[in-house]
Amino acid sequence: MDDVPQIFDARLRRLRRARAAPGFDAFAFVADAVSAELADRIGATPRRFPRALWYGAGETPTIEGTTWLHGDATQNFVRQGGVVFEEERLPIGERVLDLYVSVLTLHAVNDLPGALTQIRRSLKPDSLFLAALFGGQTLHELRAALAEAEIEIDGGLSPRVSPFVDVRDAGALLQRAGFGQPVADIDVLPVRYDHPLKLFADLRGMGETNVLSQRRRTFLKRRTLARAVETYFDKFQDSDGRVPATFEILYLTGWAPAKKPT
């Protein structure tokens, strides 16, 4: 991993998630919706998954015959008996799991191909991988407002919102990692706010604030923030005075290759 560009500050992300964990339930609307969708997809698969791992926030579904192991990068999100680890450093042996589910975490790993490869190796032959991560159109309204404000007030841009995986690249990433039958699809979760500052509060509560390694170390200037809020309203305000925030969810599905017949 030493030669992998460090786009994200992994230590800071752990700290932000640890800070968010105690009050996360109040901001779990995205994680809850995604967890329900993933549960539906598991339930629609006519297979048994005796040994499964759920990585990230959200509630594990109750599935007859399935024993869940829970994982996360911070202890604050790991349920009793779970394992603390980074998805780029899987502490799980090869061909151990029947199902691996990743919930809103893979969008902030530095080595996504490497993480996917490790996940595939942890799966038994012909076992299932499911993931949900933020897609390329997530928070496009916020990105546009911040960019315009920083150009106008500060004379240039700074990295404020994470880059996200595009659905057109996701299938190729799964294939590169060795998954069979790769599928990538998107869902859009639109949220509407009375004020953009409520979006900032929600992102903090989710543990999804800026963890880019090249982020500006100073706080956003009040003048710049005020201009961003004004721009947000000017560009995106609905007829009822509220503003939208788009959460695009990219779902990944892949199967560990089956054993070749002898």
C-alpha positions, 0 to 999 in steps of 0.5 A, a space after each residue: 500500500 505504500 505506493 498507493 496515493 493517500 487521497 483520504 486521511 484514514 486516521 482522521 476518518 476513524 476519529 470523525 466516525 468515532 465522534 459521530 457514533 454515540 449520536 449516530 442514530 439521529 443521523 442514520 437516515 441514509 444508512 438505514 435506507 441503504 441497510 434496508 435495500 441491502 437486506 432486500 437484496 440478500 433476501 431475494 438471493 436464493 442462497 444460504 449464507 451461514 457465515 457473513 460479515 457486515 461492515 459499517 453502520 446499519 442493522 444486520 438483517 435477520 436471516 435464518 441460518 446466518 451468523 453475522 460478524 460485525 466490523 468497522 474501522 472504529 470500535 465505536 461502531 462495532 457491536 460486541 464480538 465484532 472486529 475492528 479493521 480497515 477494509 484495506 487490511 482485512 484480518 480474515 483468512 482466504 475462503 472463509 465467508 459466505 457473504 460480505 456486506 459493506 455499508 457506506 465505507 468503501 467510498 473513502 478507502 485509498 486503495 479501492 481495487 486492493 480492498 475489493 481484491 482482499 474481500 474477494 479472497 475472503 469469500 468462499 467459492 461462489 459466495 456473494 459480495 454486496 456493497 453500497 457506497 456514495 456515487 459520483 452525483 452525491 452532494 453535487 449541489 453542495 460542491 457547486 455552491 462551495 466552488 462558486 463561493 471559494 472562487 469568488 471570495 478566496 480566489 481559488 478552490 480547495 478540496 472540500 468534498 470527496 471524489 466518488 466512484 462513477 457507476 461506469 467504472 465500478 463494474 470494471 473495478 469488480 472485474 479487476 478484483 476477480 469477481 464474477 457476474 459484476 453488477 453496478 447500479 445506482 439509486 438516488 436518495 433526495 433529501 430536502 432542507 430548510 437551510 443548507 447549514 442543516 446539511 452540514 450538521 447532518 454530514 457531521 452527525 454521519 461522520 462524513 465531513 471532509 477527510 481529504 489528505 489535501 484539504 485546507 487545514 483552516 476553517 471555512 471563512 464565515 464570509 465564504 460560508 455565507 456566500 456558499 449558502 446564498 449560492 445554494 439558495 440562488 441555484 437550487 431553492 425549490 418553490 417552497 423555499 427549501 433546498 435539495 441535497 442529493 445522495 447517490 448510492 452506488 450498489 455493487 454486486 459480485 460473486 467469488 468465482 466458483 471452483 472449477 470442476 475437476 
